[in-house]
Amino acid sequence: WQCRETRAFYPVARLVVRDSTPRYEFSYVAGVHDAILQGFRHFPGMRLEKTFKSDQLFPLFGNRVMPRSRPDFDTYLGRLGLEEDAEPALILARSEGRKVTDNIEIFSYPTRVGTEWAYTAFVRGIRHQDGAEQGVAVLSPGDQLTLVHEKDNDWNSRAVLVHSEHKTRIGYVPDVLVDDIAPRAGCSAVSKVLKVNLPPAPVHQRLLIEIKIQIDPGFRPLSSPRFKPIGNNVSPV
């Protein structure tokens, strides 16, 4: 959830997707307490102290997936770098599930690939970097990118800047990932281009990247205290 006044992001909840039944599990995480202080309100019908389980994707999430009946659905999947048989949960995670009616965004847990954790996300803030849109337009899948921990950033001292091979400032790593990425930027975190979407693709889906981190026995993705689940009593939906 993003506070409109400060533009700061807060992790507020997590959705677990399983192959077994019940397939979906929803619970709030500790970051929701800081979000509440900035004006966040719990989702309708989903109280803070509850963990919810269901075999159907909760409406909160299902309503953020484009219907396959839309004439532009194939174009939409192409922007996300997904195949036509992609499951709704994967589409949701890759698209970030944005709606104009609220300020909620969805992100996926990284996947384990051999000895690395692989994060997939769209680069943020492209429109705010001079020459970034032109810099994105000349990139190709597979191009290497540089990640820089921008400690002197006035808005967020944990911000991670994305540079092209030509040293062009492209944008930023999504805030929800910086706890994992910032300490490793410039050393054990490497990034490359997965997909470039030229206009009329929306600017927030212009550049899809992959970030890989070497697996460390002492490290778990998205495991800082603000991501810890707080729900206890289970409620079926």
Secondary structure, 3 states (H helix, E strand, C coil): CECCCCCCECCCEEEEECCCCCCEEEEEECHHHHHHHCCCCCCCCCCCCEEEEECCCCHHHHCCCCCCCCCCHHHHHHHHCCCCCCCHHHHHHHHCCCCCCCCCCCCCCCEEECCEEEEEEECECHHHCCCHHHHHHCCCCCCEEEEEECCCCCCCCCCEEEECCCCCEEEECCHHHHHHHHHHECCCEEEEEEEECCCCCCHHHCEEEEEEEECCCCCCCCCCHHHCECCCEEEEC
